[in-house]
Amino acid sequence: KVNPGRVIVVEGAPVLTVGTPPWMSVVLYGYPGLSYDLEASTTLAPASWQVVTNVTLPSARLAIDGLGQPNPAFFYRAVQR
């Protein structure tokens, strides 16, 4: 039996993916024990990013729920602190 899944390999960088419903969640993949800022913006302009939350990963993956309802174009990124 084959199950769908994800394989993500990025050296030294956190990765965000869209979570399962309710779609306003993301899954952060990174290094356990490291702290990350989850930032959001309605544009990709460098000065437009605002910190939504700070997290420390308890394992290699963390679902972050309750992000609200975004505008038609809404972007998230994770930055290691």
C-alpha positions as CSV (number, residue, x, y, z in Angstrom):
1,K,0.0,0.0,0.0
2,V,1.3,3.5,-0.9
3,N,0.3,6.5,1.1
4,P,0.7,10.1,-0.1
5,G,3.3,12.2,1.8
6,R,5.9,14.9,1.6
7,V,9.7,14.7,1.5
8,I,11.4,18.0,2.2
9,V,15.1,18.4,2.3
10,V,16.5,21.9,2.8
11,E,20.0,22.5,4.3
12,G,19.9,24.9,7.2
13,A,16.6,26.5,6.5
14,P,13.1,26.2,8.0
15,V,10.3,25.1,5.7
16,L,6.6,26.0,5.9
17,T,3.8,24.0,4.3
18,V,0.0,24.5,4.3
19,G,-1.6,22.5,7.1
20,T,-4.7,20.4,6.8
21,P,-8.1,22.0,7.2
22,P,-9.0,24.5,8.5
23,W,-6.6,25.8,5.9
24,M,-5.4,28.7,8.0
25,S,-2.7,26.6,9.6
26,V,0.9,26.0,8.5
27,V,3.4,23.2,9.4
28,L,6.9,24.4,10.3
29,Y,9.7,22.0,9.7
30,G,13.1,22.8,11.2
31,Y,15.6,21.7,13.8
32,P,14.3,20.6,17.2
33,G,15.2,23.0,20.0
34,L,15.7,26.0,17.7
35,S,13.4,29.1,17.9
36,Y,11.7,30.6,14.9
37,D,9.6,33.7,14.2
38,L,6.5,33.1,12.0
39,E,6.0,36.2,10.0
40,A,3.2,37.3,7.7
41,S,2.7,39.9,5.0
42,T,0.2,40.8,2.3
43,T,3.1,41.7,-0.1
44,L,6.6,40.4,-0.6
45,A,8.2,43.7,0.1
46,P,11.1,43.4,2.6
47,A,9.7,46.0,5.1
48,S,6.2,44.5,5.2
49,W,6.7,41.4,7.3
50,Q,5.2,41.3,10.8
51,V,5.8,38.7,13.5
52,V,2.7,36.6,14.1
53,T,4.2,34.3,16.7
54,N,7.4,32.9,18.1
55,V,7.9,29.1,18.5
56,T,10.6,26.7,19.7
57,L,10.3,23.4,17.9
58,P,9.8,20.5,20.2
59,S,10.5,18.1,17.3
60,A,11.3,18.4,13.6
61,R,7.7,19.5,12.9
62,L,5.1,21.7,14.4
63,A,1.6,22.6,13.2
64,I,0.7,26.2,13.9
65,D,-3.1,26.7,13.9
66,G,-5.5,29.6,14.4
67,L,-3.9,32.0,11.9
68,G,-7.2,33.7,11.1
69,Q,-8.7,34.4,7.7
70,P,-6.2,36.1,5.4
71,N,-6.6,38.6,2.5
72,P,-6.7,37.1,-1.0
73,A,-2.9,37.3,-1.1
74,F,-1.3,36.5,2.3
75,F,2.2,35.1,2.8
76,Y,4.0,33.4,5.7
77,R,7.7,32.8,6.3
78,A,9.7,31.4,9.2
79,V,12.9,33.0,10.3
80,Q,15.3,31.4,12.8
81,R,16.0,33.6,15.8
